[in-house]
């Protein structure tokens, strides 16, 4: 097992952060590595009272955060990004320990996290309002008018396990950078990753006192944060079920909800099939399929269906599955036993309904392998709901119009893609796709941290990406000044 940050046993304990003060509890929950079952970290049990205490601290800190100099907040973010890079390997190994993400991809996540913070700092320089011509209409009159963006005050950020570092950065970097105070409730699966990351902010020489707090827990703590009148913004990434609960409990607040998807692609008969199969294998099984934009449905033109299915199975078999601690491992285990059981049930259901398993489907040494399913039809459960496991389904279609109809026939709408050499087909796909994002000639799993990211329908509301998240964490204030 890797040694993290060079400390002793206490270095494996996440603590509660009430602003700049850390606090422990006798009652703790242990986190076991999903690959080997060893205890790798722990976090203190928190209550609703802890959540409310953190919110009160944020409320007191918010006015100072709002008037803090922009140069201080930019320096703060840059300092955290620099410190993160200095500790890149430690953070990467910590991610492997807590969620068993393969080390190669854990290192990439740390680098992306630093880039996300730096992008936010860059956006802050030009993040401003504009002047308004009040005499643009006959009923108007001359005045000095403009709008400006003000911090919302207090933001609550709730994050998932699959990207336990970068998805925190996508929330708290813009929230703090905009001049807010933040209460973070990270995933229970990776508490130490979140705690160590938060300490970079809290311990920075440029930190705004008490602007960031961290509490842990599930429904009780989450509900206390969401229901409180103190936060103005609730930013959540997670399941549709929890998103619906947040929507019903939040009251009149700004909500930014990224709630998952059922990502799909269409393989046109003009596409480079070998290249498409290689990319689709990556997009389907990256992070064990535990990605909101993990490729789950592949619609293939009937003329090339059999050829593509064979290529897809061959590319999938090339992926190394095993220990997440080895540099060349592509895919490790799912997050827990419940996830494995769900994956098995998906496959069993598909087989009962007449689908064929081209490769995978059977658990090996505690790991559910990359699984390609063919002969899938529209009414099968495996294509109707979000799987969140290393399973991809192949569906034969006669043309792009049929593919679009089937792709859009989903309650989700996060990201879709198309593989084609036809500009006409690509443009048709872009126009008709009911989704927050479209990718041409690559997988829908592509996400650049600089881009706007979010979905339509049950995939959520609002957008992430530094520039766009800054809008979520600020309010527009209109100003009109008359000379007399």
Secondary structure, 3 states (H helix, E strand, C coil): CCCCCCCCHHHHEECEEECCEEECCCCEEEEECCCCCCEEEEEECCCHHHHHHHHHHHHHHHHHHHHCCHHHHHHHHHHHHHHHHHCHHHHHHHHHHHHCCCHHHHHHHHHHHHHHHHHHHHHHHHCCCEECCCCCCCCCCCCEEEEEEEECCEEEEECCCCCCCHHHHHHHHHHHHCCCEEEEECCHHHHHHHHHHHHHHHCCCCCCCCCEEEECCCHHHHHHHHHCCCCCEEEEECCHHHHHHHHHHCCCCEEEEECCCCEEEEECCCCCHHHHHHHHHHHHHHHHHCCCCCEEEEEEEHHHHHHHHHHHHHHHHHCCECCCCCCCCCECCCCCHHHHHHHHHHHHHHHHCCCEEEECCCCECCECCCEEEECCCCCCHHHHCCCCCCEEEEEEECCHHHHHHHHHCCCEECEEEEECCCHHHHHHHHHHCCCCEEEECCCCCCCCCCCCECCEECCEECCECHHHHHHHCEEEEEEEECCC
